[in-house]
Amino acid sequence: MPARTLALPGGARVPVVADRWHHAYGVVTRGRVQLELRDGTPGPVLGHDAGFWLRGTGVHALRNPGRRTATVRVLTPDSWRNDMISSTDTAVRVGRAHGFRRLAVTGLVATPAAMVVTTLAAALARTAGVDFEIPDGGETIPLGGFAVVTGFFSLVGVVAAAVLLRFSARPARRFVWTAVALTALSMVPPFLVGAAAPTVIALVGLHLVAAAVMIPALTRSLGARAD
């Protein structure tokens, strides 16, 4: 029998049928309920959140001694199991939704931070004499280009973290491995464009700066969700 709510108007009396309420457990959810024993004598009066077994305890009926309607939640083993399953599913959905919101907020904060830090680092490198000239294209990378590229790949990292949050049992650990591997791969192109050594070193360093901002922030967000 599924869980149900029993309403008792003021002064009402409801008999307890043992075979119908096999192994049932009652919880007073509103008002007060008096237990009537099998010999007809009045039993204890239970208030809000009080619980009691129905079968095998000598309870013959439930009575509302007050004027306002009282309610009793009647639970059975089947209803307990269904409630636990429902509660677990709800908790998973709520936890996942909170995790996505936390990850989105982290991404919205960490991505601009990575863009600013990387651009400032590039400006300092340029002040120190790094020209960021790419011989293959004959162009010099502007400071705005560092911000755009950093922002794009930072958002890619947020999307990857969201995918792992949705499908992985250990999203934080897998994200770290994935992010470190992608960061290592991103360091290869600077060595292939024929730039001067200072430019190559600076570009590799800028990759590490962006990764140092994004990876810990997103990992902490995923780890907080797991906890």
Sequence and secondary structure as in RCSB ss.txt:
>XXXX:A:sequence
MPARTLALPGGARVPVVADRWHHAYGVVTRGRVQLELRDGTPGPVLGHDAGFWLRGTGVHALRNPGRRTATVRVL
TPDSWRNDMISSTDTAVRVGRAHGFRRLAVTGLVATPAAMVVTTLAAALARTAGVDFEIPDGGETIPLGGFAVVT
GFFSLVGVVAAAVLLRFSARPARRFVWTAVALTALSMVPPFLVGAAAPTVIALVGLHLVAAAVMIPALTRSLGAR
AD
>XXXX:A:secstr
   EEEEE TT EEE  TTTTTT EEEEEES EEEEETTS EEEEE TT EEE TTTTEEEEE  SSS EEEEEE
 HHHHHHHHHHHHHHHHHHHHHHHHHHHHHHHHHHHHHHHHHHHHHHHHHHHTT   EETTTTEE  HHHHHHHH
HHHHHHHHHHHHHHHHH SSHHHHHHHHHHHHHHHHTSGGGTTT  HHHHHHHHHHHHHHHHHHHHHHHHHHHHH
H 
